[in-house]
Every structure is written in C-alpha cells, then in structure tokens.
C-alpha cells in the first residue's frame, strides 16, 4: 500500500465474539482463531473458541461513484 492514506482507507482487523460471555475483540488479519479469557479456566477438551463476526478487508469510507469523463 502506498502512503498513509491507503493505510487508513481499509480496516484490516477481524472482530471476534465469545458465544459464552459475548466478549468482543479486534485482532489483526493474521489471527485464525481466538480463545476467550473466560474459557482459559475450562478443561482443554471442553473449551469453546470465539466466533469470527467480521472478516478483515472492509473499507472505512464509502466508495466514491465512478466519474464519467466528459467529451467536448
């Protein structure tokens, strides 16, 4: 990506939610699963991972309509 505008244009984080306590976290796009702090006390065979609510790569600002070139 080029320059600071391109970096701020897209939100490249993922949103995770715990199905047990409904705790939400934002992580980078490289995280593939998440374990909620409330599940750390539970037996490893009975743990429930957080669910992916929103995937990375969404635009922050709305897209501009395409410009139509005027021919004089």
DSSP file (Angstrom, degrees, kcal/mol; ACC not computed):
  #  RESIDUE AA STRUCTURE BP1 BP2  ACC     N-H-->O    O-->H-N    N-H-->O    O-->H-N    TCO  KAPPA ALPHA  PHI   PSI    X-CA   Y-CA   Z-CA
    1    1 A X              0   0    0      0, 0.0     2,-0.5     0, 0.0     6,-0.0   0.000 360.0 360.0 360.0 149.0    0.0    0.0    0.0
    2    2 A X     >  -     0   0    0      2,-0.0     4,-1.1     0, 0.0     5,-0.2  -0.844 360.0 -26.5-105.4 131.4    1.2    3.5   -0.7
    3    3 A X  H  > S-     0   0    0     -2,-0.5     4,-1.2     1,-0.2     3,-0.2   0.291  85.8 -66.1  63.5 172.5    1.3    6.3    1.7
    4    4 A X  H  > S+     0   0    0      1,-0.2     4,-1.9     2,-0.2    -1,-0.2   0.788 126.0  62.8 -69.6 -27.5   -0.7    7.0    4.9
    5    5 A X  H  > S+     0   0    0      1,-0.2     4,-1.0     2,-0.2    -1,-0.2   0.930 104.4  46.6 -65.3 -43.3   -4.0    7.5    3.0
    6    6 A X  H  X S+     0   0    0     -4,-1.1     4,-0.8     1,-0.2    -1,-0.2   0.859 110.4  54.0 -65.4 -35.1   -4.0    3.9    1.7
    7    7 A X  H  < S+     0   0    0     -4,-1.2     3,-0.3     1,-0.2    -1,-0.2   0.882 114.0  40.4 -67.5 -38.0   -3.1    2.6    5.1
    8    8 A X  H  < S+     0   0    0     -4,-1.9    -1,-0.2     1,-0.2    -2,-0.2   0.575 100.6  75.1 -86.7 -10.3   -6.1    4.4    6.8
    9    9 A X  H  < S+     0   0    0     -4,-1.0    51,-2.2    -3,-0.2    52,-0.6   0.825  97.1  45.6 -72.6 -32.5   -8.5    3.7    4.0
   10   10 A X  E  < S-A   59   0A   0     -4,-0.8     2,-0.8    -3,-0.3    49,-0.2  -0.900  71.0-142.5-116.7 141.5   -9.0    0.0    4.9
   11   11 A X  E     -A   58   0A   0     47,-2.3    46,-1.2    -2,-0.4    47,-1.2  -0.897  19.2-176.5-100.0 107.4   -9.6   -1.6    8.3
   12   12 A X        +     0   0    0     -2,-0.8    17,-0.6    44,-0.2     2,-0.3  -0.082  43.5 108.6 -99.9  34.1   -7.7   -4.8    8.1
   13   13 A X  E     -B   28   0B   0     15,-0.2     2,-0.3    42,-0.2    15,-0.2  -0.748  60.0-133.1-107.9 158.3   -8.7   -6.2   11.5
   14   14 A X  E     -B   27   0B   0     13,-2.6    13,-2.3    -2,-0.3     2,-0.5  -0.833  12.3-139.5-107.4 147.9  -11.0   -9.1   12.4
   15   15 A X  E     -BC  26  54B   0     39,-2.3    38,-3.0    -2,-0.3    39,-1.5  -0.938  20.0-171.3-110.8 126.6  -13.8   -8.9   15.0
   16   16 A X  E     -BC  25  52B   0      9,-2.9     9,-2.1    -2,-0.5     2,-0.4  -0.883   4.1-165.3-116.6 146.7  -14.3  -12.0   17.3
   17   17 A X  E     -BC  24  51B   0     34,-2.6    34,-3.1    -2,-0.3     2,-0.4  -0.999  19.9-129.0-134.6 136.5  -17.1  -12.7   19.7
   18   18 A X     >  -     0   0    0      5,-2.3     4,-1.5    -2,-0.4    32,-0.1  -0.693  10.6-150.4 -80.9 127.7  -17.3  -15.3   22.5
   19   19 A X  T  4 S+     0   0    0     -2,-0.4    -1,-0.1    30,-0.4    31,-0.1   0.689  93.6  48.0 -71.6 -16.5  -20.5  -17.3   22.3
   20   20 A X  T  4 S+     0   0    0     28,-0.1    -1,-0.1     3,-0.1    30,-0.0   0.940 131.2  10.3 -87.7 -56.5  -20.5  -17.8   26.1
   21   21 A X  T  4 S-     0   0    0      2,-0.1    -2,-0.2     0, 0.0    -1,-0.0   0.459  92.2-125.9-106.9  -3.0  -19.9  -14.3   27.6
   22   22 A X     <  +     0   0    0     -4,-1.5     2,-0.3     1,-0.2    -3,-0.1   0.750  50.0 161.5  62.5  28.2  -20.3  -12.2   24.4
   23   23 A X        -     0   0    0     -5,-0.0    -5,-2.3     1,-0.0     2,-0.4  -0.607  25.5-149.4 -75.3 137.3  -16.9  -10.6   24.9
   24   24 A X  E     +B   17   0B   0     -2,-0.3     2,-0.3    -7,-0.2    -7,-0.2  -0.887  16.7 178.8-114.5 143.8  -15.6   -8.9   21.6
   25   25 A X  E     -B   16   0B   0     -9,-2.1    -9,-2.9    -2,-0.4     2,-0.4  -0.983  19.9-141.6-138.7 150.4  -12.0   -8.5   20.5
   26   26 A X  E     +B   15   0B   0     -2,-0.3     2,-0.3   -11,-0.2   -11,-0.2  -0.943  28.3 171.0-110.3 134.4  -10.3   -7.0   17.4
   27   27 A X  E     -B   14   0B   0    -13,-2.3   -13,-2.6    -2,-0.4     7,-0.0  -0.828  36.2 -85.6-132.8 172.4   -7.2   -8.7   16.0
   28   28 A X  E >   -B   13   0B   0     -2,-0.3     3,-1.2   -15,-0.2   -15,-0.2  -0.205  45.3-102.9 -70.8 170.5   -5.0   -8.5   13.0
   29   29 A X  T 3  S+     0   0    0    -17,-0.6    27,-0.1     1,-0.2    -1,-0.1   0.580 115.0  68.0 -73.5  -9.3   -5.8  -10.3    9.8
   30   30 A X  T 3  S+     0   0    0    -16,-0.0     2,-0.4     2,-0.0    -1,-0.2   0.556  75.0  99.8 -87.8  -7.7   -3.2  -13.0   10.6
   31   31 A X    <   -     0   0    0     -3,-1.2     3,-0.1     1,-0.1    -4,-0.1  -0.672  46.2-178.7 -82.5 127.1   -5.1  -14.5   13.6
   32   32 A X        +     0   0    0     -2,-0.4     2,-0.3     1,-0.3    -1,-0.1   0.686  65.9   9.0-102.5 -22.1   -7.0  -17.6   12.6
   33   33 A X        -     0   0    0     18,-0.0     2,-0.4     2,-0.0    -1,-0.3  -0.982  62.7-153.6-152.3 160.3   -8.7  -18.5   16.0
   34   34 A X        -     0   0    0     16,-0.4    16,-2.8    -2,-0.3     2,-0.5  -0.994   5.9-149.8-139.0 141.1   -9.1  -16.8   19.3
   35   35 A X        -     0   0    0     -2,-0.4    14,-0.1    14,-0.2     2,-0.1  -0.961  23.3-130.7-113.3 124.5   -9.7  -18.2   22.9
   36   36 A X    >   -     0   0    0     -2,-0.5     3,-1.5    12,-0.5     4,-0.4  -0.393  17.4-121.7 -71.4 147.1  -11.7  -16.0   25.3
   37   37 A X  G >  S+     0   0    0      1,-0.3     3,-0.9     2,-0.2     4,-0.3   0.792 112.2  62.5 -59.3 -27.1  -10.2  -15.4   28.7
   38   38 A X  G 3  S+     0   0    0      1,-0.2     3,-0.4     2,-0.1    -1,-0.3   0.740 100.7  53.6 -70.4 -20.3  -13.4  -16.9   30.3
   39   39 A X  G X  S+     0   0    0     -3,-1.5     3,-0.7     1,-0.2    -1,-0.2   0.505  85.3  82.3 -91.4  -5.4  -12.5  -20.2   28.6
   40   40 A X  T <  S+     0   0    0     -3,-0.9    -1,-0.2    -4,-0.4    -2,-0.1   0.744  89.8  53.2 -71.0 -21.9   -9.0  -20.5   30.0
   41   41 A X  T 3  S+     0   0    0     -3,-0.4    -1,-0.2    -4,-0.3     2,-0.1   0.603  94.4  89.9 -86.1 -12.7  -10.3  -21.9   33.3
   42   42 A X  S <  S-     0   0    0     -3,-0.7     5,-0.1     1,-0.1    -3,-0.0  -0.481  94.7 -86.4 -85.2 154.2  -12.3  -24.7   31.5
   43   43 A X    >   -     0   0    0     -2,-0.1     3,-1.6     1,-0.1     4,-0.5  -0.278  39.4-119.0 -54.7 142.4  -10.9  -28.1   30.7
   44   44 A X  G >  S+     0   0    0      1,-0.3     3,-0.6     2,-0.2    -1,-0.1   0.803 113.1  54.4 -58.1 -30.5   -9.0  -28.1   27.4
   45   45 A X  G 3  S+     0   0    0      1,-0.2    -1,-0.3     3,-0.0    -2,-0.1   0.660 111.7  44.8 -77.8 -14.2  -11.3  -30.7   25.8
   46   46 A X  G <  S+     0   0    0     -3,-1.6    -1,-0.2    -7,-0.1    -2,-0.2   0.317  83.4 124.7-111.0   6.0  -14.4  -28.6   26.7
   47   47 A X    <   -     0   0    0     -3,-0.6     2,-0.5    -4,-0.5    -7,-0.1  -0.354  48.3-148.1 -70.2 147.2  -13.2  -25.1   25.6
   48   48 A X        -     0   0    0    -12,-0.1   -12,-0.5    -2,-0.1   -28,-0.1  -0.977  13.8-137.5-117.6 124.6  -15.2  -23.1   23.0
   49   49 A X        -     0   0    0     -2,-0.5   -30,-0.4   -14,-0.1   -14,-0.2  -0.359  29.2 -95.1 -77.1 158.9  -13.3  -20.8   20.6
   50   50 A X        -     0   0    0    -16,-2.8   -16,-0.4   -32,-0.1     2,-0.3  -0.417  39.8-119.5 -71.2 150.2  -14.5  -17.3   19.8
   51   51 A X  E     -C   17   0B   0    -34,-3.1   -34,-2.6    -2,-0.1     2,-0.6  -0.714  20.9-116.5 -93.8 142.2  -16.6  -16.9   16.6
   52   52 A X  E     +C   16   0B   0     -2,-0.3   -36,-0.2   -36,-0.2     3,-0.1  -0.689  35.8 173.3 -78.1 117.8  -15.5  -14.7   13.7
   53   53 A X  E     +     0   0B   0    -38,-3.0     2,-0.4    -2,-0.6   -37,-0.2   0.876  67.2  14.4 -91.6 -46.9  -18.0  -11.9   13.4
   54   54 A X  E    S-C   15   0B   0    -39,-1.5   -39,-2.3     4,-0.0    -1,-0.3  -0.992  72.8-140.6-138.8 127.4  -16.4   -9.7   10.8
   55   55 A X        -     0   0    0     -2,-0.4     3,-0.2   -41,-0.2   -42,-0.2  -0.399  31.0 -95.1 -84.4 162.3  -13.5  -10.6    8.5
   56   56 A X  S    S+     0   0    0    -44,-0.2   -44,-0.2     1,-0.2    -1,-0.1  -0.234  90.9  60.8 -71.5 160.9  -10.7   -8.2    7.5
   57   57 A X        +     0   0    0    -46,-1.2     2,-0.3     1,-0.3   -45,-0.2   0.689  61.4 142.5  99.8  22.3  -10.6   -6.1    4.4
   58   58 A X  E     -A   11   0A   0    -47,-1.2   -47,-2.3    -3,-0.2    -1,-0.3  -0.670  51.2-114.0 -94.1 151.7  -13.6   -3.8    4.7
   59   59 A X  E     -A   10   0A   0     -2,-0.3   -49,-0.2   -49,-0.2   -50,-0.1  -0.597  14.4-155.2 -81.0 141.9  -13.5   -0.2    3.5
   60   60 A X  S    S+     0   0    0    -51,-2.2     2,-0.3    -2,-0.3    -1,-0.1   0.904  80.0  44.9 -81.5 -46.3  -13.9    2.5    6.2
   61   61 A X  S    S-     0   0    0    -52,-0.6     3,-0.1     1,-0.1     2,-0.0  -0.695  98.5 -98.1 -98.7 152.3  -15.2    5.2    3.9
   62   62 A X        -     0   0    0     -2,-0.3     2,-0.1     1,-0.1    -1,-0.1  -0.350  46.0 -99.5 -66.8 149.4  -17.9    4.7    1.3
   63   63 A X        -     0   0    0      1,-0.1     2,-0.2    -4,-0.1    -1,-0.1  -0.403  35.8-119.5 -69.0 142.2  -16.8    4.2   -2.2
   64   64 A X        -     0   0    0     -2,-0.1    -1,-0.1     1,-0.1     3,-0.1  -0.564  32.3-103.8 -79.2 145.9  -17.0    7.2   -4.5
   65   65 A X        -     0   0    0     -2,-0.2    -1,-0.1     1,-0.1     2,-0.1  -0.406  47.1 -94.1 -65.9 148.2  -19.2    7.0   -7.6
   66   66 A X        -     0   0    0      1,-0.1     2,-0.3    -2,-0.1    -1,-0.1  -0.354  39.1-122.9 -64.1 139.0  -17.3    6.4  -10.8
   67   67 A X        -     0   0    0     -3,-0.1     2,-0.6    -2,-0.1    -1,-0.1  -0.651  16.5-142.2 -82.2 138.2  -16.5    9.6  -12.6
   68   68 A X        -     0   0    0     -2,-0.3     2,-0.2     0, 0.0    -1,-0.0  -0.902  18.6-128.3-101.4 123.6  -17.7    9.8  -16.2
   69   69 A X        -     0   0    0     -2,-0.6     2,-0.4     1,-0.1     0, 0.0  -0.503  20.3-134.9 -72.2 133.3  -15.3   11.6  -18.5
   70   70 A X        -     0   0    0     -2,-0.2     2,-0.6     2,-0.0    -1,-0.1  -0.737  10.2-150.5 -89.9 134.2  -16.9   14.3  -20.5
   71   71 A X              0   0    0     -2,-0.4    -2,-0.0     1,-0.1     0, 0.0  -0.921 360.0 360.0-105.2 122.3  -16.1   14.5  -24.1
   72   72 A X              0   0    0     -2,-0.6    -1,-0.1     0, 0.0    -2,-0.0   0.442 360.0 360.0 -89.3 360.0  -16.2   18.1  -25.5
